[in-house]
Amino acid sequence: MFKDYPVSDWYQPNEEAVKVLQAKQFELIVVHAPWCGDCQYTLPLVKKLLEKINNVKVVDCLVDRQKKDPAGIAEKYQAKRIPTLIALQNGQEVARITEFPEITIEQDIAAKLK
């Protein structure tokens, strides 16, 4: 998954937030494209985070330059800018990060999970 991106060597996810994420059941939709500069920065961090949590179902949504994907996921969730990370619990959106997190990816998502 996310083979077009390396794993970040320098990024260390926030351990407290990682513990929260490990204790919750959620799905993470990742809307991205390898030609996107912001994705080149963010997706290695996502890969590093996913090494630490194994209870999350990840949906890899690779889009073209028109922000479209074959399954229609980007359109369904109105992901107009990339990268967009969407956390779902019980099929409902509980957190969204568009382009850059407010704090860190894991802290932003952990703060909104139930």
C-alpha positions as CSV (number, residue, x, y, z in Angstrom):
1,M,0.0,0.0,0.0
2,F,1.2,3.5,-0.9
3,K,4.2,1.9,-2.8
4,D,5.0,5.2,-4.5
5,Y,6.0,6.8,-1.2
6,P,9.0,5.9,1.1
7,V,8.6,5.4,4.8
8,S,9.7,8.4,6.8
9,D,12.9,7.8,8.8
10,W,12.7,11.0,10.8
11,Y,9.1,11.1,11.8
12,Q,8.1,9.6,15.2
13,P,4.4,9.5,15.8
14,N,3.1,10.9,19.1
15,E,2.9,7.9,21.5
16,E,-0.1,9.1,23.5
17,A,-2.1,9.6,20.3
18,V,-1.0,6.2,18.9
19,K,-2.3,4.5,22.1
20,V,-5.7,6.2,21.6
21,L,-5.7,5.0,17.9
22,Q,-4.8,1.5,18.9
23,A,-7.7,1.3,21.3
24,K,-10.3,2.4,18.8
25,Q,-11.9,0.7,15.8
26,F,-12.0,3.0,12.8
27,E,-11.5,3.1,9.0
28,L,-9.1,5.5,7.3
29,I,-9.7,6.7,3.8
30,V,-6.5,8.1,2.2
31,V,-7.1,10.2,-0.9
32,H,-3.8,10.9,-2.7
33,A,-1.8,11.0,-5.9
34,P,2.0,10.4,-6.4
35,W,2.2,13.6,-8.6
36,C,1.0,15.8,-5.7
37,G,3.8,17.6,-3.7
38,D,1.8,17.7,-0.5
39,C,1.2,13.9,-0.8
40,Q,4.9,13.3,-1.3
41,Y,5.4,14.9,2.2
42,T,2.3,13.5,4.0
43,L,2.1,9.9,2.8
44,P,5.5,8.8,4.2
45,L,4.2,10.1,7.6
46,V,1.0,8.1,7.2
47,K,3.0,5.0,6.3
48,K,5.1,5.5,9.5
49,L,1.9,5.9,11.6
50,L,0.3,2.8,10.1
51,E,3.4,0.8,11.1
52,K,2.4,1.5,14.7
53,I,-1.4,0.8,14.5
54,N,-2.8,-2.5,13.2
55,N,-6.5,-2.2,14.0
56,V,-7.3,0.3,11.3
57,K,-8.9,-0.6,8.0
58,V,-7.2,1.5,5.3
59,V,-8.9,2.5,2.0
60,D,-6.2,3.5,-0.5
61,C,-7.9,6.0,-2.9
62,L,-5.5,6.9,-5.7
63,V,-6.8,9.8,-7.8
64,D,-6.0,11.3,-11.2
65,R,-5.3,14.9,-12.0
66,Q,-9.1,15.6,-12.0
67,K,-9.3,14.2,-8.4
68,K,-11.2,11.2,-9.7
69,D,-10.8,7.5,-8.8
70,P,-12.3,4.4,-10.4
71,A,-14.4,3.5,-7.3
72,G,-15.8,7.1,-6.9
73,I,-14.6,7.4,-3.3
74,A,-13.1,10.9,-3.7
75,E,-16.4,12.1,-5.1
76,K,-18.5,10.3,-2.5
77,Y,-16.5,12.0,0.3
78,Q,-16.1,15.3,-1.5
79,A,-12.3,15.2,-1.4
80,K,-11.5,18.2,-3.5
81,R,-7.9,18.7,-2.4
82,I,-5.2,16.2,-1.7
83,P,-4.1,14.6,0.4
84,T,-7.3,14.1,2.3
85,L,-7.5,11.7,5.2
86,I,-10.9,10.7,6.4
87,A,-11.5,8.7,9.6
88,L,-14.8,6.8,9.8
89,Q,-16.4,5.0,12.8
90,N,-19.5,2.9,12.2
91,G,-19.6,4.3,8.6
92,Q,-19.8,7.9,9.8
93,E,-17.1,10.5,9.2
94,V,-15.6,11.6,12.5
95,A,-12.3,13.3,11.4
96,R,-10.9,14.8,8.2
97,I,-7.5,16.2,7.5
98,T,-7.1,18.1,4.2
99,E,-3.6,18.7,3.0
100,F,-2.0,19.3,6.4
101,P,-3.0,18.4,10.0
102,E,-3.6,21.1,12.6
103,I,-1.2,19.4,15.0
104,T,-0.1,15.9,13.8
105,I,-2.1,13.3,11.8
106,E,-2.4,11.0,14.8
107,Q,-3.3,13.7,17.3
108,D,-5.9,15.3,15.0
109,I,-7.6,11.9,14.4
110,A,-7.3,10.7,18.0
111,A,-8.9,13.9,19.3
112,K,-12.1,13.1,17.3
113,L,-12.5,9.4,17.7
114,K,-15.2,8.1,20.0
